[in-house]
C-alpha cells in the first residue's frame, strides 16, 4: 500500500488516520492470538466472569470450532476443512483487494482492517490447531426463556464490528456504490477470461460446504439470502456499468449456482462437478425459458436468467437420478 498517494487535504486521507486504523487492526490480531494462547494453555474448566442477577452470565469456556461463526458449516474431515480454508482464503483475498482500492481512493479502511485482522487470526488457528479457538460464552435467562449465544472469540467481535461498520457506511444516505460494484464483479474475477465460469467457480466451495453441512431448511434460507443480496448488489452498482447485463457482472452466476442444489437426491463432489457443467450449459446456451428470464428489465433480468438456469439444473439432476441412475 503506497502512502505517498494519500493527500492531506481531507482528514480521512491523512497518514495518521491510516496508521491508527492499521494499528487497531494489529492490536485486534495480537490480542486475539494472545488470549487464545492463554485459553488453550490455562483454561481447563469453565471460569465464571460476570453474573447479573442470574439474567446475563459471562463465562470463559474453551471450545474448538471447526466451522465458521456460530458453529455453522462444521468441518469434521480433511476435505471439508481444506474446502473451508480455501473459501475463507478467497474471501480474504477479495477483501484485501477491495481495501487497497478504498485506500487508493483516500477512503477510510477501519471496517475492512478489522475484518481482515479477525479473519487472518482465525485462519491462523485453522492452520495451526485445525480449528478456531473460542472461549467467550454469553448466556441469557429470563423465566422460561434460556438463550445461549454460541461461544466466540475477540476476532469474531472485530469481524462483527467491521461488518456492522461496512453496512452502516453503505446504507447511510451518502451511499458509496464502489463496494457493491466490487461485489458484483467478485473483485477482479469479472475482468478475467470467461467471467461467468469464474463466477460459478467462486460459488463451488461455498455451496459445497453449505449443502454438505446444512439441513434443507437452513440451505433454503441461505439461498434466499444470497438471491436477495445479489439483486441488491446488482441494483446498487448499475451506474458503474455501460449496459445493464455487463459481462463483468458475475454475482448472478454465483447466486444462480446455489439454486442447483435446492432439491438433492444425492450429494457428493462428483454431483457438484456434474451440476457445475450442466449449469454452465444452461447459462451459456440461454435455451428456453432462460432466454425469457433474461428479457426481464433491469437488475431482475440480469439475475433471473441465472436463477432459472440453476433451477433447470436442479430439475434435470433430480430427473436423472430418479429415472436414469435409479
C-alpha positions as CSV (number, residue, x, y, z in Angstrom):
1,X,0.0,0.0,0.0
2,X,1.6,3.3,-1.1
3,X,1.3,6.0,1.4
4,X,2.6,8.7,-0.9
5,X,-0.7,8.6,-2.9
6,X,-2.6,9.9,0.1
7,X,-3.4,13.6,0.0
8,X,-3.5,15.5,3.3
9,X,-6.4,17.6,2.0
10,X,-9.0,15.6,3.9
11,X,-8.6,14.2,7.4
12,X,-9.6,10.6,6.3
13,X,-6.7,10.6,3.9
14,X,-4.0,11.6,6.4
15,X,-1.2,9.2,7.2
16,X,-2.0,9.5,10.9
17,X,-5.6,8.2,10.4
18,X,-4.3,5.4,8.2
19,X,-1.7,4.2,10.8
20,X,-4.3,4.5,13.6
21,X,-6.6,2.1,11.6
22,X,-3.8,-0.3,10.9
23,X,-2.6,-0.2,14.5
24,X,-6.1,-1.0,15.7
25,X,-6.3,-4.0,13.4
26,X,-2.8,-5.2,14.5
27,X,-3.9,-4.8,18.1
28,X,-7.0,-6.9,17.4
29,X,-4.9,-9.7,15.8
30,X,-2.3,-9.7,18.5
31,X,-4.7,-9.6,21.5
32,X,-6.9,-12.3,19.9
33,X,-3.9,-14.6,19.5
34,X,-2.6,-13.9,23.0
35,X,-6.0,-14.6,24.6
36,X,-6.3,-17.8,22.6
37,X,-2.9,-18.9,23.6
38,X,-3.8,-18.3,27.3
39,X,-7.1,-20.2,26.8
40,X,-5.5,-23.2,25.3
41,X,-2.8,-23.4,27.9
42,X,-4.7,-22.5,31.1
43,X,-8.4,-22.6,30.6
44,X,-9.2,-26.1,31.7
45,X,-12.6,-25.6,33.5
46,X,-15.4,-23.2,32.9
47,X,-14.4,-19.8,34.5
48,X,-17.3,-17.6,35.6
49,X,-16.6,-13.9,34.9
50,X,-19.8,-12.0,35.3
51,X,-23.3,-12.7,36.6
52,X,-26.0,-10.1,36.6
53,X,-28.9,-11.3,38.8
54,X,-28.8,-14.7,37.0
55,X,-30.2,-12.9,33.9
56,X,-27.0,-12.4,32.0
57,X,-23.9,-14.6,32.5
58,X,-20.4,-14.3,31.0
59,X,-18.2,-17.4,31.3
60,X,-14.9,-18.4,29.8
61,X,-15.1,-21.9,28.3
62,X,-12.6,-23.4,25.9
63,X,-14.0,-24.7,22.6
64,X,-12.6,-25.8,19.3
65,X,-14.8,-24.6,16.4
66,X,-14.3,-26.5,13.1
67,X,-16.9,-24.4,11.4
68,X,-17.3,-20.6,10.9
69,X,-19.0,-18.1,13.1
70,X,-21.6,-19.5,15.5
71,X,-20.5,-23.1,14.6
72,X,-22.0,-23.0,11.1
73,X,-20.5,-25.3,8.4
74,X,-18.6,-27.5,10.9
75,X,-16.0,-29.4,9.0
76,X,-15.1,-32.8,10.6
77,X,-13.0,-34.3,7.8
78,X,-9.9,-33.2,6.0
79,X,-11.7,-32.5,2.7
80,X,-14.2,-30.2,4.4
81,X,-11.5,-28.4,6.4
82,X,-9.5,-27.7,3.3
83,X,-12.6,-26.5,1.4
84,X,-13.4,-24.2,4.3
85,X,-9.9,-22.8,4.4
86,X,-9.9,-22.3,0.6
87,X,-13.3,-20.5,0.7
88,X,-12.2,-18.2,3.6
89,X,-8.9,-17.5,1.8
90,X,-10.7,-16.5,-1.4
91,X,-13.0,-14.1,0.6
92,X,-9.9,-12.7,2.4
93,X,-8.0,-12.1,-0.8
94,X,-11.0,-10.3,-2.3
95,X,-11.4,-8.1,0.8
96,X,-7.7,-7.2,0.7
97,X,-8.1,-6.2,-3.0
98,X,-11.1,-4.1,-2.1
99,X,-9.3,-2.5,0.8
100,X,-6.5,-1.4,-1.5
101,X,-9.0,0.2,-3.8
102,X,-10.5,2.2,-0.9
103,X,-7.1,3.2,0.3
104,X,-6.1,4.5,-3.2
105,X,-9.3,6.4,-3.3
106,X,-8.4,8.0,0.0
107,X,-11.2,6.4,2.0
108,X,-11.3,5.0,5.5
109,X,-10.4,1.3,5.8
110,X,-11.2,0.8,9.5
111,X,-14.1,-1.7,8.9
112,X,-12.0,-3.7,6.3
113,X,-9.0,-3.7,8.6
114,X,-10.9,-5.2,11.5
115,X,-12.5,-7.9,9.3
116,X,-9.1,-8.8,7.7
117,X,-7.3,-8.9,11.0
118,X,-10.0,-11.1,12.6
119,X,-10.2,-13.4,9.6
120,X,-6.4,-13.8,9.5
121,X,-6.3,-14.6,13.2
122,X,-9.0,-17.3,12.9
123,X,-7.2,-18.6,9.8
124,X,-4.0,-19.0,11.8
125,X,-6.0,-21.1,14.3
126,X,-7.3,-23.4,11.5
127,X,-3.8,-23.9,10.1
128,X,-2.1,-24.5,13.5
129,X,-4.9,-26.2,15.6
130,X,-7.2,-27.5,12.8
131,X,-10.0,-25.4,14.4
132,X,-10.7,-21.9,15.6
133,X,-10.2,-21.4,19.3
134,X,-13.3,-19.9,21.0
135,X,-13.6,-19.2,24.7
136,X,-16.2,-16.4,25.4
137,X,-19.6,-17.7,26.4
138,X,-22.6,-15.4,27.0
139,X,-26.0,-16.7,28.2
140,X,-29.3,-15.1,29.0
141,X,-32.1,-16.4,31.2
142,X,-35.5,-14.9,31.9
143,X,-38.4,-17.0,33.3
144,X,-38.6,-20.0,30.9
145,X,-36.5,-18.3,28.2
146,X,-33.0,-19.6,28.0
147,X,-30.6,-18.3,25.4
148,X,-27.0,-19.4,25.0
149,X,-25.0,-17.4,22.5
150,X,-22.5,-19.6,20.6
151,X,-19.0,-19.4,22.1
152,X,-16.8,-16.8,20.3
153,X,-13.5,-15.0,20.5
154,X,-12.1,-11.5,20.1
155,X,-11.5,-11.9,16.4
156,X,-15.3,-12.7,16.0
157,X,-16.0,-9.4,17.8
158,X,-13.8,-7.5,15.5
159,X,-15.3,-9.1,12.4
160,X,-18.8,-8.3,13.7
161,X,-18.0,-4.7,14.4
162,X,-16.3,-4.4,10.9
163,X,-19.3,-5.8,9.1
164,X,-21.7,-3.5,11.0
165,X,-19.5,-0.5,10.1
166,X,-19.5,-1.5,6.4
167,X,-23.3,-2.0,6.4
168,X,-23.8,1.3,8.1
169,X,-21.4,3.1,5.7
170,X,-23.1,1.5,2.6
171,X,-26.7,2.3,3.6
172,X,-26.1,5.7,5.0
173,X,-27.7,8.4,2.9
174,X,-24.4,9.3,1.3
175,X,-24.2,5.9,-0.4
176,X,-20.9,4.7,-2.0
177,X,-21.6,2.0,-4.6
178,X,-17.9,1.1,-5.0
179,X,-18.4,-1.8,-2.5
180,X,-21.4,-3.2,-4.4
181,X,-19.6,-2.7,-7.7
182,X,-16.7,-4.9,-6.5
183,X,-19.2,-7.5,-5.1
184,X,-21.0,-7.5,-8.5
185,X,-17.7,-8.4,-10.3
186,X,-16.4,-10.5,-7.4
187,X,-13.3,-8.4,-7.1
188,X,-11.2,-8.7,-10.3
189,X,-12.7,-12.1,-11.4
190,X,-15.3,-10.3,-13.6
191,X,-12.4,-8.9,-15.8
192,X,-10.9,-12.4,-16.4
193,X,-11.5,-14.5,-19.5
194,X,-14.8,-16.5,-19.3
195,X,-16.0,-14.4,-16.3
196,X,-19.2,-16.4,-16.0
197,X,-17.3,-19.6,-15.4
198,X,-15.1,-17.9,-12.8
199,X,-18.3,-16.5,-11.0
200,X,-19.7,-20.0,-10.9
201,X,-16.4,-21.5,-9.7
202,X,-16.3,-18.9,-6.9
203,X,-19.6,-20.4,-5.6
204,X,-18.4,-24.0,-5.7
205,X,-16.6,-24.3,-2.4
206,X,-19.2,-22.2,-0.5
207,X,-22.1,-24.3,-1.9
208,X,-20.2,-27.5,-1.2
209,X,-19.9,-26.6,2.5
210,X,-23.4,-25.3,2.7
211,X,-25.0,-28.4,1.1
212,X,-22.8,-30.8,3.0
213,X,-23.3,-29.4,6.5
214,X,-26.7,-27.6,6.5
215,X,-30.1,-29.2,6.5
216,X,-32.6,-28.5,3.7
217,X,-34.4,-25.7,5.6
218,X,-31.2,-23.8,6.5
219,X,-29.8,-24.2,3.0
220,X,-33.1,-22.8,1.5
221,X,-32.7,-19.8,3.9
222,X,-29.2,-19.3,2.7
223,X,-30.3,-19.5,-1.0
224,X,-33.0,-16.8,-0.4
225,X,-30.4,-14.6,1.4
226,X,-27.9,-15.0,-1.4
227,X,-30.5,-14.2,-4.1
228,X,-31.8,-11.0,-2.3
229,X,-28.2,-9.9,-1.6
230,X,-27.3,-10.4,-5.3
231,X,-30.3,-8.4,-6.5
232,X,-29.5,-5.5,-4.2
233,X,-25.8,-5.6,-5.2
234,X,-26.6,-5.5,-9.0
235,X,-29.2,-2.8,-8.5
236,X,-27.0,-0.5,-6.4
237,X,-24.0,-0.9,-8.7
238,X,-25.9,-0.5,-12.0
239,X,-24.5,3.0,-12.6
240,X,-21.0,1.7,-12.8
241,X,-21.6,-0.4,-16.0
242,X,-22.3,0.7,-19.5
243,X,-25.1,-1.9,-20.1
244,X,-27.4,-3.5,-17.5
245,X,-26.1,-7.1,-18.1
246,X,-22.5,-6.3,-18.4
247,X,-20.2,-9.3,-18.8
248,X,-18.1,-8.3,-15.8
249,X,-21.1,-8.7,-13.5
250,X,-20.8,-12.3,-12.2
251,X,-22.6,-12.2,-8.9
252,X,-25.6,-13.5,-10.8
253,X,-23.7,-16.7,-11.7
254,X,-22.6,-17.0,-8.1
255,X,-26.2,-16.8,-6.9
256,X,-27.6,-19.0,-9.7
257,X,-25.3,-21.9,-8.8
258,X,-26.9,-22.0,-5.3
259,X,-30.2,-22.9,-7.0
260,X,-28.7,-26.1,-8.4
261,X,-29.0,-27.9,-5.1
262,X,-32.3,-26.8,-3.5
263,X,-33.6,-30.4,-4.0
264,X,-31.0,-33.1,-3.7
265,X,-31.3,-36.8,-4.0
266,X,-27.6,-37.5,-3.5
267,X,-24.8,-35.1,-2.9
268,X,-21.1,-35.6,-3.4
269,X,-18.1,-34.0,-5.1
270,X,-18.9,-35.8,-8.3
271,X,-22.5,-34.4,-8.2
272,X,-21.1,-30.9,-7.6
273,X,-18.9,-31.2,-10.7
274,X,-21.7,-32.6,-12.9
275,X,-24.1,-29.9,-11.8
276,X,-21.4,-27.3,-12.5
277,X,-21.2,-28.5,-16.1
278,X,-25.0,-28.7,-16.6
279,X,-25.4,-25.2,-15.1
280,X,-22.8,-23.7,-17.4
281,X,-24.5,-25.3,-20.4
282,X,-27.9,-23.8,-19.5
283,X,-26.4,-20.4,-18.7
284,X,-24.3,-20.2,-21.9
285,X,-26.9,-21.7,-24.3
286,X,-29.8,-19.5,-23.0
287,X,-32.3,-22.1,-24.1
288,X,-36.0,-21.6,-23.1
289,X,-37.0,-20.5,-20.5
290,X,-33.6,-19.0,-19.6
291,X,-33.9,-16.6,-22.6
292,X,-37.3,-15.4,-21.4
293,X,-36.0,-14.6,-17.9
294,X,-33.1,-12.7,-19.4
295,X,-35.5,-10.2,-21.0
296,X,-36.9,-9.0,-17.7
297,X,-36.0,-5.4,-17.1
298,X,-33.0,-4.1,-15.1
299,X,-31.3,-5.9,-12.3
300,X,-34.1,-8.5,-12.2
301,X,-33.2,-9.6,-15.8
302,X,-29.5,-9.7,-15.0
303,X,-30.2,-12.2,-12.1
304,X,-33.3,-14.1,-13.3
305,X,-31.7,-16.0,-16.2
306,X,-29.0,-17.5,-13.9
307,X,-31.6,-18.4,-11.3
308,X,-33.7,-20.2,-13.9
309,X,-30.6,-21.9,-15.2
310,X,-29.9,-23.1,-11.7
311,X,-33.4,-24.4,-11.2
312,X,-33.3,-26.2,-14.5
313,X,-30.0,-27.8,-13.5
314,X,-31.6,-28.9,-10.2
315,X,-34.7,-30.3,-12.0
316,X,-32.5,-32.1,-14.6
317,X,-30.4,-33.7,-11.9
318,X,-33.5,-34.9,-10.0
319,X,-34.9,-36.4,-13.2
320,X,-31.6,-38.1,-14.0
321,X,-31.3,-39.6,-10.5
322,X,-34.9,-40.8,-10.4
323,X,-35.3,-42.2,-13.9
324,X,-31.8,-42.9,-15.3
325,X,-29.5,-43.6,-12.4
326,X,-32.1,-45.3,-10.2
